[in-house]
Amino acid sequence: MQCSVIGNRSRGSTQSVMNLLTTACVGRLLAAALLSASVLVPPSTIAQPVTVDGKVKISSNENVWGFSPKALARLQAELATGNYYNRDEIAEFIKLCAAHNGVKENYIMATAGSGPLLSLAALAYAQPGKNVVTTAMGYTSLVNRFEARGGNVKFAPLGADMGYDFKALAREIDDNTVIVYICNPNNPTGTLADPAELRRFILSVPAHILVFVDEAYLEIADTGLKPNTMIPLVNVRKNMLVTRTFSKGHGMAGLRFGYGVGHPEVLDRLGEYSTSGPSFLAAIAAQEALKDEAFLEQNRKNYSEVRKYVCAELTRMGIEYAKDPQGAFIYFHAGIPGAELNAKMREANILIGNTRESGVPEGTYKNWCRVSIGTKEQMDVFLGELSRILGKT
Ligand SMILES: Cc1ncc(COP(=O)(O)O)c(C=O)c1O
């Protein structure tokens, strides 16, 4: 992997990205050197590479600030025991995680990222004639699999400012609904639900329907987990599953670790379709990440600051975006087809994200595009190129 670190503030152009390539992987080397010398590195001081394999990669909602140095140190220390199967590492994670979330240990299922839980729910619940209800322009992993298994998907329209419309969601629920899936914050719009409203909606859903709340990005919302999480509802509502991942706020996407919180009967139903669990290495990294609250808090601040910065720049350029984004991305109105913008950015070695539509007539959001949040320096490269392509100043 080739990576480089930006030395000074840079805006746009292929040339500016190419210049960055000449600098060696200073940030990663610095972090590794400090760790091997057993020095605890304050998270904000680790320089981050601007390019990976020659590209500014702000396409897949990966955390560009990396993961906890404490998790890395423990991984390094335990790597050599990889000849053994998982011992108690997952059980230890579950114990820690149960205390962290105020639930019993048998309410937690650990998986290799939270993606498997979305698939398992589709496998366990989809049947011809049954449906899943969700919001248009949301994350489609669960609903696509549900449909592939012969079930139907019912989309509720977006509300004001591309937010949730819980009345519209409630209207879609019928006698054949088996799951209501809510992604909070939503991907790609970044909308965060008002917690009281979301709670009221969940408690109004008929008790036999599974309410699935995907909290993949909740750690990095401005107000964080505590006021927004729906995990406490698993103690009062049986048909409920809340998923979390270590891929986003904790920055461990490639290590693959996530978990679901729900009643043991719900977890058992999903577990029937599970083929393998996470690796013990991911479990020990997740233990350390969960304990390293300072690192997570720094990452939350990093996301908050850069989100606000990019929104201000888009506003200055007169570019519309989905209001108040709270995830690892911003959904914006490019004014030219998103696919075309993607291709032009790619020519400048900048990878931006998805232009998929769901639950709307094809072409409704044709000129919209998602960009992931990177460092301010990376976003400056993106914004510079965006203004060049769109002829803005
Ligand atoms: C909303 C949402 N949920 C779940 C996932 C799954 O991620 P992972 O399997 O890495 O936890 C993603 C990945 O991008 C996502 O955007």
PDBQT file of the ligand as one rigid body, heavy atoms in Angstrom, charges set to zero:
ROOT
HETATM    1  C1  LIG A 401     -25.699   2.023   7.416  1.00  0.00    +0.000 C 
HETATM    2  C2  LIG A 401     -24.713   0.916   7.414  1.00  0.00    +0.000 A 
HETATM    3  N1  LIG A 401     -24.962  -0.168   8.152  1.00  0.00    +0.000 NA
HETATM    4  C3  LIG A 401     -24.113  -1.197   8.175  1.00  0.00    +0.000 A 
HETATM    5  C4  LIG A 401     -22.946  -1.186   7.448  1.00  0.00    +0.000 A 
HETATM    6  C5  LIG A 401     -22.072  -2.383   7.511  1.00  0.00    +0.000 C 
HETATM    7  O1  LIG A 401     -20.763  -2.093   7.880  1.00  0.00    +0.000 OA
HETATM    8  P1  LIG A 401     -19.845  -3.141   8.606  1.00  0.00    +0.000 P 
HETATM    9  O2  LIG A 401     -20.202  -4.510   8.112  1.00  0.00    +0.000 OA
HETATM   10  O3  LIG A 401     -18.475  -2.745   8.258  1.00  0.00    +0.000 OA
HETATM   11  O4  LIG A 401     -20.153  -3.013  10.070  1.00  0.00    +0.000 OA
HETATM   12  C6  LIG A 401     -22.633  -0.069   6.666  1.00  0.00    +0.000 A 
HETATM   13  C7  LIG A 401     -21.413  -0.028   5.848  1.00  0.00    +0.000 C 
HETATM   14  O5  LIG A 401     -21.034   0.897   5.198  1.00  0.00    +0.000 OA
HETATM   15  C8  LIG A 401     -23.548   1.013   6.640  1.00  0.00    +0.000 A 
HETATM   16  O6  LIG A 401     -23.327   2.111   5.913  1.00  0.00    +0.000 OA
ENDROOT
TORSDOF 0
